[in-house]
Amino acid sequence: MKKNVMVIEINRPIDVVFQFAVNPENTPKWIKSVTEERTSDPSIGLGTLYFQKTLSSDSQVGETTFVVTGFILNRKLDFHLANAKYTCSYTFEPTEMGTRMSYSEEAGVDVELEDPLDYSALKRFKELLENEGQ
């Protein structure tokens, strides 16, 4: 797979969904391979670095750094993997019931994604938000 694109509807307001997505403390809750995430700055914006610690399915520990390359409050969040061609993007659109979140990732022209995010991660993201406060 060269590009991975997924969309999910979340029954929560767009500002709540966006803030959950940018908060590094939440990432390990919905992406199983991420064991820890932190940022270079508590105020997220262009140039903010996200540092991730990961654990692969074969128990390999890894560390990666992402740079925020696109940021529009409550609308868009783009990342680029430092020193690589991998990019991922989140877009947020208001809907009658809440928010439509689109996720896409790619590793570069004609390059296969090694471990693409699967839809179960987006379902966990949705469940965490929709069950929040219940």
KEZAFI-802648 format. One record per residue: residue number from 1; x negated, y, z negated of N, C-alpha, C in turn. Coordinates in nm, 3 decimals. Layout:
% KEZAFI-802648
@resi = NUM | n_x = X | n_y = Y | n_z = Z | ca_x = X | ca_y = Y | ca_z = Z | c_x = X | c_y = Y | c_z = Z
...
END
This chain:
% KEZAFI-802648
@resi = 1 | n_x = -0.085 | n_y = -0.117 | n_z = 0.000 | ca_x = 0.000 | ca_y = 0.000 | ca_z = 0.000 | c_x = -0.090 | c_y = 0.124 | c_z = 0.000
@resi = 2 | n_x = -0.066 | n_y = 0.213 | n_z = 0.096 | ca_x = -0.146 | ca_y = 0.334 | ca_z = 0.108 | c_x = -0.086 | c_y = 0.451 | c_z = 0.032
@resi = 3 | n_x = 0.046 | n_y = 0.449 | n_z = 0.020 | ca_x = 0.115 | ca_y = 0.555 | ca_z = -0.053 | c_x = 0.229 | c_y = 0.492 | c_z = -0.130
@resi = 4 | n_x = 0.247 | n_y = 0.536 | n_z = -0.251 | ca_x = 0.351 | ca_y = 0.484 | ca_z = -0.338 | c_x = 0.444 | c_y = 0.601 | c_z = -0.373
@resi = 5 | n_x = 0.571 | n_y = 0.589 | n_z = -0.338 | ca_x = 0.669 | ca_y = 0.695 | ca_z = -0.365 | c_x = 0.789 | c_y = 0.633 | c_z = -0.435
@resi = 6 | n_x = 0.829 | n_y = 0.694 | n_z = -0.546 | ca_x = 0.944 | ca_y = 0.646 | ca_z = -0.623 | c_x = 1.024 | c_y = 0.767 | c_z = -0.673
@resi = 7 | n_x = 1.154 | n_y = 0.746 | n_z = -0.689 | ca_x = 1.244 | ca_y = 0.851 | ca_z = -0.737 | c_x = 1.333 | c_y = 0.791 | c_z = -0.845
@resi = 8 | n_x = 1.360 | n_y = 0.871 | n_z = -0.949 | ca_x = 1.449 | ca_y = 0.826 | ca_z = -1.056 | c_x = 1.534 | c_y = 0.943 | c_z = -1.105
@resi = 9 | n_x = 1.656 | n_y = 0.913 | n_z = -1.140 | ca_x = 1.747 | ca_y = 1.013 | ca_z = -1.196 | c_x = 1.746 | c_y = 0.998 | c_z = -1.348
@resi = 10 | n_x = 1.731 | n_y = 1.109 | n_z = -1.418 | ca_x = 1.723 | ca_y = 1.109 | ca_z = -1.565 | c_x = 1.832 | c_y = 1.201 | c_z = -1.619
@resi = 11 | n_x = 1.911 | n_y = 1.151 | n_z = -1.709 | ca_x = 2.022 | ca_y = 1.228 | ca_z = -1.765 | c_x = 1.976 | c_y = 1.318 | c_z = -1.879
@resi = 12 | n_x = 1.885 | n_y = 1.407 | n_z = -1.846 | ca_x = 1.833 | ca_y = 1.506 | ca_z = -1.941 | c_x = 1.802 | c_y = 1.633 | c_z = -1.862
@resi = 13 | n_x = 1.806 | n_y = 1.750 | n_z = -1.926 | ca_x = 1.776 | ca_y = 1.876 | ca_z = -1.857 | c_x = 1.633 | c_y = 1.878 | c_z = -1.802
@resi = 14 | n_x = 1.615 | n_y = 1.951 | n_z = -1.694 | ca_x = 1.487 | ca_y = 1.955 | ca_z = -1.624 | c_x = 1.372 | c_y = 2.002 | c_z = -1.714
@resi = 15 | n_x = 1.396 | n_y = 2.100 | n_z = -1.801 | ca_x = 1.287 | ca_y = 2.150 | ca_z = -1.886 | c_x = 1.242 | c_y = 2.043 | c_z = -1.986
@resi = 16 | n_x = 1.335 | n_y = 1.962 | n_z = -2.035 | ca_x = 1.303 | ca_y = 1.854 | ca_z = -2.129 | c_x = 1.221 | c_y = 1.745 | c_z = -2.058
@resi = 17 | n_x = 1.263 | n_y = 1.709 | n_z = -1.936 | ca_x = 1.193 | ca_y = 1.607 | ca_z = -1.858 | c_x = 1.052 | c_y = 1.654 | c_z = -1.824
@resi = 18 | n_x = 1.040 | n_y = 1.778 | n_z = -1.780 | ca_x = 0.909 | ca_y = 1.832 | ca_z = -1.743 | c_x = 0.815 | c_y = 1.835 | c_z = -1.863
@resi = 19 | n_x = 0.862 | n_y = 1.884 | n_z = -1.976 | ca_x = 0.777 | ca_y = 1.892 | ca_z = -2.095 | c_x = 0.733 | c_y = 1.753 | c_z = -2.143
@resi = 20 | n_x = 0.821 | n_y = 1.655 | n_z = -2.130 | ca_x = 0.785 | ca_y = 1.519 | ca_z = -2.167 | c_x = 0.675 | c_y = 1.468 | c_z = -2.074
@resi = 21 | n_x = 0.687 | n_y = 1.498 | n_z = -1.945 | ca_x = 0.590 | ca_y = 1.450 | ca_z = -1.846 | c_x = 0.452 | c_y = 1.512 | c_z = -1.866
@resi = 22 | n_x = 0.444 | n_y = 1.638 | n_z = -1.901 | ca_x = 0.312 | ca_y = 1.703 | ca_z = -1.913 | c_x = 0.246 | c_y = 1.679 | c_z = -2.048
@resi = 23 | n_x = 0.320 | n_y = 1.630 | n_z = -2.147 | ca_x = 0.264 | ca_y = 1.607 | ca_z = -2.280 | c_x = 0.180 | c_y = 1.480 | c_z = -2.279
@resi = 24 | n_x = 0.048 | n_y = 1.492 | n_z = -2.299 | ca_x = -0.039 | ca_y = 1.375 | ca_z = -2.290 | c_x = -0.011 | c_y = 1.268 | c_z = -2.395
@resi = 25 | n_x = 0.050 | n_y = 1.305 | n_z = -2.505 | ca_x = 0.082 | ca_y = 1.205 | ca_z = -2.608 | c_x = 0.189 | c_y = 1.107 | c_z = -2.561
@resi = 26 | n_x = 0.267 | n_y = 1.145 | n_z = -2.460 | ca_x = 0.375 | ca_y = 1.060 | ca_z = -2.412 | c_x = 0.331 | c_y = 0.956 | c_z = -2.309
@resi = 27 | n_x = 0.224 | n_y = 0.983 | n_z = -2.238 | ca_x = 0.185 | ca_y = 0.894 | ca_z = -2.128 | c_x = 0.166 | c_y = 0.749 | c_z = -2.171
@resi = 28 | n_x = 0.097 | n_y = 0.720 | n_z = -2.283 | ca_x = 0.084 | ca_y = 0.578 | ca_z = -2.323 | c_x = 0.217 | c_y = 0.511 | c_z = -2.358
@resi = 29 | n_x = 0.319 | n_y = 0.590 | n_z = -2.382 | ca_x = 0.451 | ca_y = 0.533 | ca_z = -2.416 | c_x = 0.520 | c_y = 0.474 | c_z = -2.293
@resi = 30 | n_x = 0.487 | n_y = 0.524 | n_z = -2.174 | ca_x = 0.558 | ca_y = 0.477 | ca_z = -2.055 | c_x = 0.468 | c_y = 0.417 | c_z = -1.947
@resi = 31 | n_x = 0.338 | n_y = 0.441 | n_z = -1.952 | ca_x = 0.245 | ca_y = 0.374 | ca_z = -1.860 | c_x = 0.162 | c_y = 0.277 | c_z = -1.943
@resi = 32 | n_x = 0.190 | n_y = 0.148 | n_z = -1.927 | ca_x = 0.129 | ca_y = 0.046 | ca_z = -2.013 | c_x = -0.023 | c_y = 0.044 | c_z = -2.009
@resi = 33 | n_x = -0.084 | n_y = 0.074 | n_z = -1.896 | ca_x = -0.229 | ca_y = 0.067 | ca_z = -1.884 | c_x = -0.301 | c_y = 0.183 | c_z = -1.953
@resi = 34 | n_x = -0.229 | n_y = 0.290 | n_z = -1.984 | ca_x = -0.290 | ca_y = 0.406 | ca_z = -2.050 | c_x = -0.283 | c_y = 0.386 | c_z = -2.202
@resi = 35 | n_x = -0.398 | n_y = 0.382 | n_z = -2.267 | ca_x = -0.402 | ca_y = 0.363 | ca_z = -2.412 | c_x = -0.415 | c_y = 0.495 | c_z = -2.487
@resi = 36 | n_x = -0.466 | n_y = 0.598 | n_z = -2.419 | ca_x = -0.482 | ca_y = 0.729 | ca_z = -2.481 | c_x = -0.495 | c_y = 0.834 | c_z = -2.371
@resi = 37 | n_x = -0.438 | n_y = 0.951 | n_z = -2.397 | ca_x = -0.454 | ca_y = 1.062 | ca_z = -2.303 | c_x = -0.462 | c_y = 1.192 | c_z = -2.383
@resi = 38 | n_x = -0.550 | n_y = 1.280 | n_z = -2.338 | ca_x = -0.562 | ca_y = 1.412 | ca_z = -2.399 | c_x = -0.595 | c_y = 1.511 | c_z = -2.288
@resi = 39 | n_x = -0.583 | n_y = 1.640 | n_z = -2.321 | ca_x = -0.611 | ca_y = 1.744 | ca_z = -2.222 | c_x = -0.722 | c_y = 1.836 | c_z = -2.270
@resi = 40 | n_x = -0.776 | n_y = 1.910 | n_z = -2.174 | ca_x = -0.882 | ca_y = 2.006 | ca_z = -2.206 | c_x = -0.826 | c_y = 2.132 | c_z = -2.271
@resi = 41 | n_x = -0.696 | n_y = 2.151 | n_z = -2.261 | ca_x = -0.633 | ca_y = 2.273 | ca_z = -2.310 | c_x = -0.489 | c_y = 2.240 | c_z = -2.347
@resi = 42 | n_x = -0.440 | n_y = 2.287 | n_z = -2.461 | ca_x = -0.300 | ca_y = 2.259 | ca_z = -2.496 | c_x = -0.200 | c_y = 2.327 | c_z = -2.403
@resi = 43 | n_x = -0.243 | n_y = 2.433 | n_z = -2.336 | ca_x = -0.158 | ca_y = 2.503 | ca_z = -2.240 | c_x = -0.186 | c_y = 2.446 | c_z = -2.101
@resi = 44 | n_x = -0.089 | n_y = 2.372 | n_z = -2.045 | ca_x = -0.108 | ca_y = 2.303 | ca_z = -1.918 | c_x = -0.090 | c_y = 2.400 | c_z = -1.802
@resi = 45 | n_x = -0.181 | n_y = 2.393 | n_z = -1.705 | ca_x = -0.173 | ca_y = 2.476 | ca_z = -1.585 | c_x = -0.279 | c_y = 2.433 | c_z = -1.486
@resi = 46 | n_x = -0.293 | n_y = 2.509 | n_z = -1.379 | ca_x = -0.395 | ca_y = 2.477 | ca_z = -1.278 | c_x = -0.532 | c_y = 2.466 | c_z = -1.343
@resi = 47 | n_x = -0.604 | n_y = 2.360 | n_z = -1.310 | ca_x = -0.738 | ca_y = 2.339 | ca_z = -1.362 | c_x = -0.744 | c_y = 2.263 | c_z = -1.493
@resi = 48 | n_x = -0.631 | n_y = 2.243 | n_z = -1.559 | ca_x = -0.633 | ca_y = 2.165 | ca_z = -1.683 | c_x = -0.684 | c_y = 2.024 | c_z = -1.652
@resi = 49 | n_x = -0.767 | n_y = 1.972 | n_z = -1.740 | ca_x = -0.817 | ca_y = 1.835 | ca_z = -1.725 | c_x = -0.737 | c_y = 1.742 | c_z = -1.816
@resi = 50 | n_x = -0.701 | n_y = 1.627 | n_z = -1.762 | ca_x = -0.639 | ca_y = 1.520 | ca_z = -1.840 | c_x = -0.741 | c_y = 1.406 | c_z = -1.847
@resi = 51 | n_x = -0.773 | n_y = 1.363 | n_z = -1.968 | ca_x = -0.868 | ca_y = 1.254 | ca_z = -1.990 | c_x = -0.788 | c_y = 1.131 | c_z = -2.034
@resi = 52 | n_x = -0.802 | n_y = 1.023 | n_z = -1.959 | ca_x = -0.728 | ca_y = 0.900 | ca_z = -1.990 | c_x = -0.823 | c_y = 0.787 | c_z = -2.026
@resi = 53 | n_x = -0.781 | n_y = 0.709 | n_z = -2.125 | ca_x = -0.845 | ca_y = 0.581 | ca_z = -2.154 | c_x = -0.745 | c_y = 0.475 | c_z = -2.112
@resi = 54 | n_x = -0.795 | n_y = 0.374 | n_z = -2.039 | ca_x = -0.706 | ca_y = 0.272 | ca_z = -1.985 | c_x = -0.755 | c_y = 0.132 | c_z = -2.019
@resi = 55 | n_x = -0.661 | n_y = 0.040 | n_z = -2.012 | ca_x = -0.692 | ca_y = -0.101 | ca_z = -2.030 | c_x = -0.621 | c_y = -0.176 | c_z = -1.918
@resi = 56 | n_x = -0.697 | n_y = -0.240 | n_z = -1.831 | ca_x = -0.639 | ca_y = -0.309 | ca_z = -1.716 | c_x = -0.580 | c_y = -0.444 | c_z = -1.759
@resi = 57 | n_x = -0.509 | n_y = -0.507 | n_z = -1.668 | ca_x = -0.447 | ca_y = -0.637 | ca_z = -1.697 | c_x = -0.551 | c_y = -0.745 | c_z = -1.724
@resi = 58 | n_x = -0.675 | n_y = -0.725 | n_z = -1.676 | ca_x = -0.781 | ca_y = -0.821 | ca_z = -1.705 | c_x = -0.873 | c_y = -0.774 | c_z = -1.818
@resi = 59 | n_x = -0.819 | n_y = -0.684 | n_z = -1.903 | ca_x = -0.885 | ca_y = -0.636 | ca_z = -2.025 | c_x = -1.009 | c_y = -0.549 | c_z = -2.001
@resi = 60 | n_x = -1.018 | n_y = -0.488 | n_z = -1.885 | ca_x = -1.127 | ca_y = -0.395 | ca_z = -1.856 | c_x = -1.090 | c_y = -0.257 | c_z = -1.911
@resi = 61 | n_x = -1.179 | n_y = -0.199 | n_z = -1.991 | ca_x = -1.158 | ca_y = -0.065 | ca_z = -2.046 | c_x = -1.213 | c_y = 0.037 | c_z = -1.947
@resi = 62 | n_x = -1.137 | n_y = 0.145 | n_z = -1.928 | ca_x = -1.182 | ca_y = 0.248 | ca_z = -1.835 | c_x = -1.150 | c_y = 0.386 | c_z = -1.888
@resi = 63 | n_x = -1.219 | n_y = 0.484 | n_z = -1.831 | ca_x = -1.192 | ca_y = 0.624 | ca_z = -1.862 | c_x = -1.187 | c_y = 0.700 | c_z = -1.731
@resi = 64 | n_x = -1.086 | n_y = 0.783 | n_z = -1.717 | ca_x = -1.071 | ca_y = 0.863 | ca_z = -1.596 | c_x = -1.039 | c_y = 1.006 | c_z = -1.633
@resi = 65 | n_x = -1.071 | n_y = 1.096 | n_z = -1.541 | ca_x = -1.041 | ca_y = 1.237 | ca_z = -1.559 | c_x = -0.962 | c_y = 1.285 | c_z = -1.438
@resi = 66 | n_x = -0.849 | n_y = 1.348 | n_z = -1.467 | ca_x = -0.765 | ca_y = 1.407 | ca_z = -1.364 | c_x = -0.767 | c_y = 1.559 | c_z = -1.379
@resi = 67 | n_x = -0.759 | n_y = 1.629 | n_z = -1.267 | ca_x = -0.752 | ca_y = 1.775 | ca_z = -1.265 | c_x = -0.614 | c_y = 1.815 | c_z = -1.215
@resi = 68 | n_x = -0.549 | n_y = 1.908 | n_z = -1.283 | ca_x = -0.420 | ca_y = 1.960 | ca_z = -1.235 | c_x = -0.449 | c_y = 2.053 | c_z = -1.117
@resi = 69 | n_x = -0.397 | n_y = 2.014 | n_z = -1.000 | ca_x = -0.421 | ca_y = 2.091 | ca_z = -0.877 | c_x = -0.295 | c_y = 2.162 | c_z = -0.827
@resi = 70 | n_x = -0.182 | n_y = 2.132 | n_z = -0.888 | ca_x = -0.057 | ca_y = 2.199 | ca_z = -0.854 | c_x = 0.030 | c_y = 2.207 | c_z = -0.977
@resi = 71 | n_x = 0.083 | n_y = 2.324 | n_z = -1.004 | ca_x = 0.164 | ca_y = 2.341 | ca_z = -1.124 | c_x = 0.268 | c_y = 2.450 | c_z = -1.101
@resi = 72 | n_x = 0.394 | n_y = 2.411 | n_z = -1.107 | ca_x = 0.505 | ca_y = 2.507 | ca_z = -1.108 | c_x = 0.594 | c_y = 2.464 | c_z = -1.223
@resi = 73 | n_x = 0.607 | n_y = 2.548 | n_z = -1.324 | ca_x = 0.681 | ca_y = 2.515 | ca_z = -1.444 | c_x = 0.818 | c_y = 2.458 | c_z = -1.411
@resi = 74 | n_x = 0.848 | n_y = 2.342 | n_z = -1.468 | ca_x = 0.975 | ca_y = 2.272 | ca_z = -1.453 | c_x = 1.004 | c_y = 2.227 | c_z = -1.309
@resi = 75 | n_x = 0.905 | n_y = 2.229 | n_z = -1.221 | ca_x = 0.927 | ca_y = 2.191 | ca_z = -1.081 | c_x = 0.825 | c_y = 2.094 | c_z = -1.025
@resi = 76 | n_x = 0.694 | n_y = 2.115 | n_z = -1.056 | ca_x = 0.591 | ca_y = 2.037 | ca_z = -0.988 | c_x = 0.467 | c_y = 2.023 | c_z = -1.073
@resi = 77 | n_x = 0.407 | n_y = 1.904 | n_z = -1.065 | ca_x = 0.281 | ca_y = 1.876 | ca_z = -1.133 | c_x = 0.200 | c_y = 1.784 | c_z = -1.042
@resi = 78 | n_x = 0.084 | n_y = 1.831 | n_z = -0.996 | ca_x = -0.003 | ca_y = 1.754 | ca_z = -0.908 | c_x = -0.136 | c_y = 1.730 | c_z = -0.977
@resi = 79 | n_x = -0.189 | n_y = 1.609 | n_z = -0.958 | ca_x = -0.318 | ca_y = 1.571 | ca_z = -1.014 | c_x = -0.410 | c_y = 1.521 | c_z = -0.903
@resi = 80 | n_x = -0.538 | n_y = 1.541 | n_z = -0.924 | ca_x = -0.640 | ca_y = 1.484 | ca_z = -0.837 | c_x = -0.740 | c_y = 1.415 | c_z = -0.929
@resi = 81 | n_x = -0.774 | n_y = 1.292 | n_z = -0.897 | ca_x = -0.872 | ca_y = 1.219 | ca_z = -0.976 | c_x = -1.009 | c_y = 1.280 | c_z = -0.949
@resi = 82 | n_x = -1.077 | n_y = 1.323 | n_z = -1.055 | ca_x = -1.209 | ca_y = 1.385 | ca_z = -1.040 | c_x = -1.303 | c_y = 1.287 | c_z = -0.970
@resi = 83 | n_x = -1.378 | n_y = 1.337 | n_z = -0.874 | ca_x = -1.478 | ca_y = 1.259 | ca_z = -0.799 | c_x = -1.419 | c_y = 1.144 | c_z = -0.718
@resi = 84 | n_x = -1.294 | n_y = 1.156 | n_z = -0.677 | ca_x = -1.232 | ca_y = 1.054 | ca_z = -0.592 | c_x = -1.122 | c_y = 1.120 | c_z = -0.508
@resi = 85 | n_x = -1.067 | n_y = 1.045 | n_z = -0.414 | ca_x = -0.964 | ca_y = 1.100 | ca_z = -0.326 | c_x = -0.823 | c_y = 1.073 | c_z = -0.374
@resi = 86 | n_x = -0.808 | n_y = 1.003 | n_z = -0.486 | ca_x = -0.676 | ca_y = 0.968 | ca_z = -0.539 | c_x = -0.602 | c_y = 1.093 | c_z = -0.585
@resi = 87 | n_x = -0.475 | n_y = 1.102 | n_z = -0.548 | ca_x = -0.388 | ca_y = 1.211 | ca_z = -0.594 | c_x = -0.254 | c_y = 1.153 | c_z = -0.638
@resi = 88 | n_x = -0.191 | n_y = 1.221 | n_z = -0.731 | ca_x = -0.053 | ca_y = 1.186 | ca_z = -0.765 | c_x = 0.025 | c_y = 1.315 | c_z = -0.789
@resi = 89 | n_x = 0.153 | n_y = 1.306 | n_z = -0.767 | ca_x = 0.237 | ca_y = 1.424 | ca_z = -0.774 | c_x = 0.372 | c_y = 1.389 | c_z = -0.836
@resi = 90 | n_x = 0.420 | n_y = 1.479 | n_z = -0.919 | ca_x = 0.554 | ca_y = 1.470 | ca_z = -0.977 | c_x = 0.631 | c_y = 1.594 | c_z = -0.931
@resi = 91 | n_x = 0.752 | n_y = 1.574 | n_z = -0.882 | ca_x = 0.839 | ca_y = 1.688 | ca_z = -0.854 | c_x = 0.969 | c_y = 1.668 | c_z = -0.931
@resi = 92 | n_x = 1.027 | n_y = 1.778 | n_z = -0.973 | ca_x = 1.145 | ca_y = 1.776 | ca_z = -1.059 | c_x = 1.253 | c_y = 1.864 | c_z = -0.995
@resi = 93 | n_x = 1.373 | n_y = 1.808 | n_z = -0.981 | ca_x = 1.485 | ca_y = 1.882 | ca_z = -0.924 | c_x = 1.605 | c_y = 1.870 | c_z = -1.016
@resi = 94 | n_x = 1.675 | n_y = 1.981 | n_z = -1.041 | ca_x = 1.796 | ca_y = 1.971 | ca_z = -1.122 | c_x = 1.907 | c_y = 1.900 | c_z = -1.044
@resi = 95 | n_x = 1.986 | n_y = 1.821 | n_z = -1.115 | ca_x = 2.103 | ca_y = 1.755 | ca_z = -1.056 | c_x = 2.222 | c_y = 1.781 | c_z = -1.148
@resi = 96 | n_x = 2.340 | n_y = 1.740 | n_z = -1.104 | ca_x = 2.459 | ca_y = 1.758 | ca_z = -1.187 | c_x = 2.446 | c_y = 1.687 | c_z = -1.321
@resi = 97 | n_x = 2.383 | n_y = 1.570 | n_z = -1.319 | ca_x = 2.371 | ca_y = 1.488 | ca_z = -1.440 | c_x = 2.242 | c_y = 1.513 | c_z = -1.518
@resi = 98 | n_x = 2.148 | n_y = 1.588 | n_z = -1.461 | ca_x = 2.022 | ca_y = 1.612 | ca_z = -1.530 | c_x = 1.909 | c_y = 1.647 | c_z = -1.436
@resi = 99 | n_x = 1.821 | n_y = 1.548 | n_z = -1.410 | ca_x = 1.699 | ca_y = 1.575 | ca_z = -1.334 | c_x = 1.666 | c_y = 1.458 | c_z = -1.242
@resi = 100 | n_x = 1.625 | n_y = 1.491 | n_z = -1.121 | ca_x = 1.569 | ca_y = 1.390 | ca_z = -1.030 | c_x = 1.417 | c_y = 1.411 | c_z = -1.032
@resi = 101 | n_x = 1.346 | n_y = 1.305 | n_z = -1.073 | ca_x = 1.200 | ca_y = 1.310 | ca_z = -1.074 | c_x = 1.147 | c_y = 1.221 | c_z = -0.963
@resi = 102 | n_x = 1.062 | n_y = 1.279 | n_z = -0.880 | ca_x = 0.996 | ca_y = 1.203 | ca_z = -0.774 | c_x = 0.849 | c_y = 1.189 | c_z = -0.810
@resi = 103 | n_x = 0.797 | n_y = 1.070 | n_z = -0.787 | ca_x = 0.656 | ca_y = 1.041 | ca_z = -0.815 | c_x = 0.593 | c_y = 0.988 | c_z = -0.687
@resi = 104 | n_x = 0.475 | n_y = 1.038 | n_z = -0.655 | ca_x = 0.403 | ca_y = 0.982 | ca_z = -0.541 | c_x = 0.255 | c_y = 0.976 | c_z = -0.574
@resi = 105 | n_x = 0.188 | n_y = 0.878 | n_z = -0.516 | ca_x = 0.045 | ca_y = 0.863 | ca_z = -0.535 | c_x = -0.016 | c_y = 0.806 | c_z = -0.408
@resi = 106 | n_x = -0.139 | n_y = 0.847 | n_z = -0.380 | ca_x = -0.212 | ca_y = 0.790 | ca_z = -0.268 | c_x = -0.361 | c_y = 0.801 | c_z = -0.294
@resi = 107 | n_x = -0.435 | n_y = 0.712 | n_z = -0.229 | ca_x = -0.579 | ca_y = 0.702 | ca_z = -0.254 | c_x = -0.663 | c_y = 0.763 | c_z = -0.141
@resi = 108 | n_x = -0.600 | n_y = 0.824 | n_z = -0.046 | ca_x = -0.672 | ca_y = 0.883 | ca_z = 0.067 | c_x = -0.628 | c_y = 0.818 | c_z = 0.197
@resi = 109 | n_x = -0.673 | n_y = 0.876 | n_z = 0.307 | ca_x = -0.634 | ca_y = 0.827 | ca_z = 0.439 | c_x = -0.683 | c_y = 0.684 | c_z = 0.459
@resi = 110 | n_x = -0.591 | n_y = 0.596 | n_z = 0.495 | ca_x = -0.620 | ca_y = 0.455 | ca_z = 0.523 | c_x = -0.689 | c_y = 0.382 | c_z = 0.409
@resi = 111 | n_x = -0.664 | n_y = 0.424 | n_z = 0.285 | ca_x = -0.720 | ca_y = 0.356 | ca_z = 0.169 | c_x = -0.606 | c_y = 0.295 | c_z = 0.089
@resi = 112 | n_x = -0.621 | n_y = 0.170 | n_z = 0.052 | ca_x = -0.518 | ca_y = 0.101 | ca_z = -0.024 | c_x = -0.524 | c_y = 0.143 | c_z = -0.171
@resi = 113 | n_x = -0.409 | n_y = 0.159 | n_z = -0.233 | ca_x = -0.403 | ca_y = 0.184 | ca_z = -0.377 | c_x = -0.442 | c_y = 0.056 | c_z = -0.450
@resi = 114 | n_x = -0.532 | n_y = 0.067 | n_z = -0.546 | ca_x = -0.577 | ca_y = -0.052 | ca_z = -0.618 | c_x = -0.474 | c_y = -0.105 | c_z = -0.717
@resi = 115 | n_x = -0.412 | n_y = -0.016 | n_z = -0.791 | ca_x = -0.317 | ca_y = -0.058 | ca_z = -0.894 | c_x = -0.203 | c_y = 0.044 | c_z = -0.900
@resi = 116 | n_x = -0.113 | n_y = 0.041 | n_z = -0.800 | ca_x = -0.006 | ca_y = 0.143 | ca_z = -0.797 | c_x = 0.089 | c_y = 0.130 | c_z = -0.915
@resi = 117 | n_x = 0.140 | n_y = 0.244 | n_z = -0.957 | ca_x = 0.240 | ca_y = 0.247 | ca_z = -1.063 | c_x = 0.364 | c_y = 0.174 | c_z = -1.013
@resi = 118 | n_x = 0.427 | n_y = 0.097 | n_z = -1.099 | ca_x = 0.548 | ca_y = 0.028 | ca_z = -1.055 | c_x = 0.672 | c_y = 0.094 | c_z = -1.116
@resi = 119 | n_x = 0.786 | n_y = 0.059 | n_z = -1.060 | ca_x = 0.911 | ca_y = 0.125 | ca_z = -1.098 | c_x = 0.947 | c_y = 0.104 | c_z = -1.244
@resi = 120 | n_x = 0.899 | n_y = -0.004 | n_z = -1.303 | ca_x = 0.930 | ca_y = -0.029 | ca_z = -1.444 | c_x = 0.876 | c_y = 0.083 | c_z = -1.533
@resi = 121 | n_x = 0.766 | n_y = 0.146 | n_z = -1.493 | ca_x = 0.712 | ca_y = 0.259 | ca_z = -1.570 | c_x = 0.809 | c_y = 0.377 | c_z = -1.567
@resi = 122 | n_x = 0.866 | n_y = 0.405 | n_z = -1.450 | ca_x = 0.963 | ca_y = 0.515 | ca_z = -1.442 | c_x = 1.089 | c_y = 0.482 | c_z = -1.522
@resi = 123 | n_x = 1.128 | n_y = 0.356 | n_z = -1.523 | ca_x = 1.244 | ca_y = 0.317 | ca_z = -1.604 | c_x = 1.215 | c_y = 0.337 | c_z = -1.753
@resi = 124 | n_x = 1.091 | n_y = 0.307 | n_z = -1.798 | ca_x = 1.055 | ca_y = 0.332 | ca_z = -1.938 | c_x = 1.058 | c_y = 0.482 | c_z = -1.967
@resi = 125 | n_x = 1.007 | n_y = 0.563 | n_z = -1.875 | ca_x = 1.009 | ca_y = 0.708 | ca_z = -1.888 | c_x = 1.153 | c_y = 0.756 | c_z = -1.910
@resi = 126 | n_x = 1.244 | n_y = 0.709 | n_z = -1.824 | ca_x = 1.386 | ca_y = 0.745 | ca_z = -1.832 | c_x = 1.447 | c_y = 0.701 | c_z = -1.965
@resi = 127 | n_x = 1.422 | n_y = 0.577 | n_z = -2.005 | ca_x = 1.478 | ca_y = 0.524 | ca_z = -2.130 | c_x = 1.429 | c_y = 0.603 | c_z = -2.251
@resi = 128 | n_x = 1.301 | n_y = 0.637 | n_z = -2.253 | ca_x = 1.247 | ca_y = 0.714 | ca_z = -2.365 | c_x = 1.317 | c_y = 0.849 | c_z = -2.377
@resi = 129 | n_x = 1.338 | n_y = 0.914 | n_z = -2.265 | ca_x = 1.403 | ca_y = 1.045 | ca_z = -2.268 | c_x = 1.551 | c_y = 1.036 | c_z = -2.301
@resi = 130 | n_x = 1.620 | n_y = 0.942 | n_z = -2.239 | ca_x = 1.764 | ca_y = 0.933 | ca_z = -2.259 | c_x = 1.800 | c_y = 0.880 | c_z = -2.398
@resi = 131 | n_x = 1.710 | n_y = 0.806 | n_z = -2.461 | ca_x = 1.736 | ca_y = 0.754 | ca_z = -2.595 | c_x = 1.679 | c_y = 0.845 | c_z = -2.704
@resi = 132 | n_x = 1.611 | n_y = 0.950 | n_z = -2.665 | ca_x = 1.551 | ca_y = 1.044 | ca_z = -2.760 | c_x = 1.660 | c_y = 1.107 | c_z = -2.847
@resi = 133 | n_x = 1.639 | n_y = 1.102 | n_z = -2.976 | ca_x = 1.733 | ca_y = 1.165 | ca_z = -3.068 | c_x = 1.858 | c_y = 1.085 | c_z = -3.098
@resi = 134 | n_x = 1.865 | n_y = 0.961 | n_z = -3.049 | ca_x = 1.985 | ca_y = 0.878 | ca_z = -3.075 | c_x = 1.961 | c_y = 0.786 | c_z = -3.192
END
